[in-house]
């Protein structure tokens, strides 16, 4: 079977394999991915366990390695599920940039393993490897632009022809 990521060997981390398949990190080299990997933390959540609450301080972004999470928000006094995210999805990216409170609640639907990339490590990367931090920042900007464009198209399709 042909290996999908030619710079990864069987002995290398499953984190690297996961990160390479995430759009935010997919354009990084093997060495750059290893540097990002060294800054990340893994945590497993049981079904129903909360990753973070709405209005909680934003600490960083999470990548879903395995499992599934639900994103929900209180609207008109009632909690509404907005979406579910599975492997290779990421969420919480705004916290890397601003650290403002979370706009939604995220909880595990099933046993879920996440890897987190937190704001203090991202700010440290800006001091130690500006080139890599710039690449990640650019990919964050591309991702956020896509989300804004999609939201705008839903709100007023004629503007985004």
C-alpha positions as CSV (number, residue, x, y, z in Angstrom):
1,X,0.0,0.0,0.0
2,X,1.4,3.4,-0.9
3,X,2.1,5.6,2.0
4,X,0.0,8.8,2.0
5,X,2.6,11.0,3.8
6,X,6.0,10.2,2.3
7,X,8.0,12.0,5.0
8,X,6.5,9.9,7.8
9,X,7.6,6.4,8.6
10,X,5.8,3.7,10.6
11,X,7.8,4.6,13.7
12,X,6.7,8.3,13.7
13,X,4.0,9.7,15.8
14,X,0.3,9.3,15.1
15,X,0.1,13.0,16.1
16,X,2.2,13.9,13.0
17,X,0.0,11.8,10.8
18,X,-3.1,13.5,12.2
19,X,-1.6,17.0,12.0
20,X,-0.6,16.5,8.4
21,X,-4.2,15.7,7.5
22,X,-5.6,18.8,9.2
23,X,-6.0,21.8,6.8
24,X,-4.4,24.2,9.2
25,X,-1.1,22.2,9.3
26,X,-1.2,20.4,5.9
27,X,1.2,22.8,4.2
28,X,3.9,22.5,6.8
29,X,7.1,20.5,6.2
30,X,7.9,17.4,8.3
31,X,10.3,19.4,10.5
32,X,7.8,22.1,11.0
33,X,5.2,19.6,12.0
34,X,7.6,18.0,14.5
35,X,8.1,21.5,16.1
36,X,4.3,22.0,16.3
37,X,3.9,18.5,17.7
38,X,6.4,19.3,20.5
39,X,4.2,22.1,21.6
40,X,1.0,20.1,21.7
41,X,-0.8,18.2,24.5
42,X,-3.0,15.1,24.3
43,X,-6.1,14.5,26.4
44,X,-8.8,11.8,26.2
45,X,-12.4,12.7,27.0
46,X,-15.1,10.2,27.9
47,X,-18.6,10.3,26.3
48,X,-20.5,13.3,27.8
49,X,-17.4,15.0,29.2
50,X,-17.1,18.7,28.6
51,X,-14.0,20.0,26.8
52,X,-14.9,23.6,27.5
53,X,-17.9,25.7,28.5
54,X,-19.5,28.6,26.7
55,X,-18.1,31.9,28.3
56,X,-15.0,30.1,29.6
57,X,-11.6,31.6,28.9
58,X,-10.3,30.5,25.6
59,X,-6.9,28.8,25.9
60,X,-6.2,27.4,22.5
61,X,-7.3,25.2,19.7
62,X,-8.0,21.5,19.6
63,X,-7.6,18.8,16.9
64,X,-9.8,15.8,17.0
65,X,-7.6,12.7,16.7
66,X,-10.3,10.1,17.4
67,X,-14.0,10.2,18.3
68,X,-16.5,13.0,18.0
69,X,-17.4,16.3,19.8
70,X,-20.6,18.3,19.7
71,X,-20.5,22.1,19.6
72,X,-23.6,23.8,21.2
73,X,-24.7,27.2,22.3
74,X,-27.5,28.6,24.4
75,X,-30.0,30.5,22.2
76,X,-33.2,32.0,23.6
77,X,-32.6,30.2,26.9
78,X,-32.3,26.8,25.2
79,X,-29.1,24.8,24.4
80,X,-28.9,24.1,20.6
81,X,-26.4,21.8,19.0
82,X,-24.6,23.7,16.2
83,X,-22.4,20.9,14.7
84,X,-20.5,17.8,15.4
85,X,-16.8,17.4,14.6
86,X,-14.9,14.2,13.9
87,X,-11.3,13.1,13.3
88,X,-9.1,15.7,11.5
89,X,-11.4,18.6,12.5
90,X,-10.2,21.4,14.7
91,X,-12.0,24.0,16.8
92,X,-11.2,26.8,19.2
93,X,-8.8,28.5,16.8
94,X,-9.9,32.0,17.7
95,X,-8.4,31.5,21.2
96,X,-4.9,31.2,19.6
97,X,-5.3,34.8,18.4
98,X,-7.2,36.6,21.1
99,X,-7.8,34.4,24.2
100,X,-11.3,35.8,24.5
101,X,-14.1,33.8,26.2
102,X,-15.5,30.8,24.3
103,X,-18.6,31.5,22.2
104,X,-19.9,27.9,22.5
105,X,-19.7,24.7,24.6
106,X,-17.9,21.6,23.3
107,X,-18.4,18.1,24.8
108,X,-17.4,14.6,23.7
109,X,-20.2,12.5,22.1
110,X,-18.1,9.3,22.5
111,X,-14.6,8.6,23.8
112,X,-12.6,11.2,22.1
113,X,-8.9,12.0,21.9
114,X,-7.9,15.6,21.3
115,X,-4.5,17.3,20.9
116,X,-4.4,20.9,22.0
117,X,-2.2,23.7,20.8
118,X,-2.5,26.5,23.4
119,X,-2.0,30.3,23.2
120,X,1.1,30.4,25.5
121,X,3.0,27.9,23.2
122,X,1.8,29.8,20.1
123,X,3.1,33.1,21.5
124,X,6.4,31.4,22.4
125,X,6.6,30.1,18.9
126,X,6.3,33.7,17.6
127,X,9.5,34.4,19.6
128,X,11.5,31.3,18.7
129,X,10.5,30.6,15.1
130,X,8.8,33.6,13.5
131,X,8.7,32.0,10.1
132,X,6.8,28.9,11.4
133,X,4.5,31.1,13.5
134,X,3.8,33.3,10.4
135,X,2.9,30.1,8.4
136,X,0.4,29.0,11.1
137,X,-1.0,32.5,11.4
138,X,-1.5,32.7,7.6
139,X,-3.3,29.3,7.6
140,X,-5.5,30.6,10.5
141,X,-6.3,33.7,8.5
142,X,-7.2,31.6,5.4
143,X,-9.4,29.4,7.5
144,X,-11.2,32.3,9.2
145,X,-11.7,34.0,5.8
146,X,-13.3,30.9,4.5
147,X,-15.7,30.8,7.5
148,X,-16.6,34.4,7.0
149,X,-17.2,34.0,3.3
150,X,-19.4,31.0,4.0
151,X,-21.4,32.8,6.7
152,X,-21.8,35.8,4.4
153,X,-23.0,33.7,1.5
154,X,-25.6,32.1,3.8
155,X,-26.8,35.5,5.0
156,X,-26.8,37.3,1.6
157,X,-25.8,35.1,-1.4
158,X,-26.1,38.0,-3.9
159,X,-23.1,39.8,-2.3
160,X,-20.8,36.8,-2.9
161,X,-21.2,36.1,-6.6
